[in-house]
């Protein structure tokens, strides 16, 4: 419900962040570095709210041998500020592993190591975040018929508290995607929960699991197949996908330019049909593709088992999962060939869906504020080049998105590749738009007593 603001002196944050994953950690770092070198007038007051009890980034996918698919130089800060003390190299120095990493001669750290880097960075700006705090609603505060501030309602163990902000930055991440008609259960999982629940499966399966089914053709699917095959040496692992085999990721030097900061400018300015072409051309840099080393490793395992006559690794290719029935102790999966319609019944201990993610609805928390946000002809949120949602003129507050704008900014909308640059552009936008009351600025200009902020 909107509120009218007559003369309220409630403190107002310049920026409130919703979520504290890598993107908003990078945002907090950029703000911290800015404030360290700014005078009081240009300092930005900000706070972030994260519903998790501590920092966590895809914990269920931190397989011990999985590596990052982006260079360590695309950390939270380096592309924006190469001299930052929050870089991955500074992290390595603090852990006593800098020389060892250099000797490793590898651009792609272990995923678990990069997660530790994120935790290390988040800990250095923990005064700017409240963990265990969930944003449950946003409402407009109106003065002179314009939305002057946004009231952010936050729920924690202590109850509901309302905070006020001039700007929001939404970084609520992605949501696990399951196929239509399939619900998660005790033995039907999304791959995002694999590591957090696999011990639980062992505890309830006696004597031990005998068969797993993994659905999907991307990097996570292949990693899950390799992990389950290695961890359960007596079990059969069945990979189900509609292709003949895993498709290799295109990480060649020219193709990787789709992740360059300049590519965001070009994508933003391109006509709609060119945007679609670019996604079609270069989707294989990121979507439903697998690192070539992992493809080779899985094929090597499969062939070795054929030679030895103990085939535990099965690939049901050119097929789809057509039916699923879960019981307390098993799952019956029906796999149908796309070529001849032949059905294969698999009684499994677990079915894992590595079927990707969907962006969270960026306007889902905004309540009636969402009615002031503009959408395109396809119902998608509209955003400016600076990642600020396009709104009607009466909404003076800035609402920035870290993710959910792939149709506007390209593939890097929610990826790590451009995070450091993206938060720098949002910071510049905040400063360019000015941090004081928008309606005060409007009245000052109208009275001819000054000029608007930069």
Secondary structure as GFF3:
##gff-version 3
##sequence-region A 1 454
A	DSSP	beta_strand	3	4	.	.	.	ID=ss1
A	DSSP	beta_strand	15	18	.	.	.	ID=ss2
A	DSSP	alpha_helix	22	36	.	.	.	ID=ss3
A	DSSP	three_ten_helix	40	42	.	.	.	ID=ss4
A	DSSP	beta_strand	46	50	.	.	.	ID=ss5
A	DSSP	three_ten_helix	59	61	.	.	.	ID=ss6
A	DSSP	alpha_helix	88	95	.	.	.	ID=ss7
A	DSSP	alpha_helix	98	104	.	.	.	ID=ss8
A	DSSP	alpha_helix	111	124	.	.	.	ID=ss9
A	DSSP	three_ten_helix	126	128	.	.	.	ID=ss10
A	DSSP	beta_strand	129	131	.	.	.	ID=ss11
A	DSSP	beta_strand	134	143	.	.	.	ID=ss12
A	DSSP	beta_strand	146	156	.	.	.	ID=ss13
A	DSSP	beta_strand	159	165	.	.	.	ID=ss14
A	DSSP	beta_strand	167	170	.	.	.	ID=ss15
A	DSSP	beta_strand	174	176	.	.	.	ID=ss16
A	DSSP	beta_strand	188	190	.	.	.	ID=ss17
A	DSSP	three_ten_helix	191	193	.	.	.	ID=ss18
A	DSSP	alpha_helix	194	204	.	.	.	ID=ss19
A	DSSP	beta_strand	211	215	.	.	.	ID=ss20
A	DSSP	alpha_helix	219	231	.	.	.	ID=ss21
A	DSSP	beta_strand	236	240	.	.	.	ID=ss22
A	DSSP	three_ten_helix	255	259	.	.	.	ID=ss23
A	DSSP	alpha_helix	261	269	.	.	.	ID=ss24
A	DSSP	alpha_helix	272	282	.	.	.	ID=ss25
A	DSSP	three_ten_helix	283	285	.	.	.	ID=ss26
A	DSSP	alpha_helix	292	308	.	.	.	ID=ss27
A	DSSP	beta_strand	313	316	.	.	.	ID=ss28
A	DSSP	beta_strand	319	326	.	.	.	ID=ss29
A	DSSP	beta_strand	331	337	.	.	.	ID=ss30
A	DSSP	beta_strand	343	348	.	.	.	ID=ss31
A	DSSP	beta_strand	350	353	.	.	.	ID=ss32
A	DSSP	beta_strand	357	359	.	.	.	ID=ss33
A	DSSP	three_ten_helix	367	372	.	.	.	ID=ss34
A	DSSP	beta_strand	398	401	.	.	.	ID=ss35
A	DSSP	alpha_helix	406	409	.	.	.	ID=ss36
A	DSSP	three_ten_helix	411	414	.	.	.	ID=ss37
A	DSSP	three_ten_helix	416	418	.	.	.	ID=ss38
A	DSSP	alpha_helix	419	433	.	.	.	ID=ss39
A	DSSP	alpha_helix	438	447	.	.	.	ID=ss40
###
